[in-house]
Amino acid sequence: MAFTQDDADTLRRAIASGARTLKLNGEEVTYGSLAELKAALTMVEGELAGVLRNSIGVVYPRTSRGL
């Protein structure tokens, strides 16, 4: 499922207002607790960070002599 920044903003507003039912990606979702809302926000932000992050990276290996 592809999330947008609007989804993250909607979750933040729900957390701030204390609402547990909100519309996310066109579907009405009811969360059982504030902890579930925060977990959903963490997941959405993580996926957004993965999408926004450059997929090409440079890795510098570390080696030692094993002493």
Buried (B, 14 or more C-beta within 10 A) or exposed (E): EEBEEEBBEBBBEBBEEEEBEBEBEEEEBEBEEEEEBEEBBEBBBEBBEEEEEEEEEEEEEEEEEEE
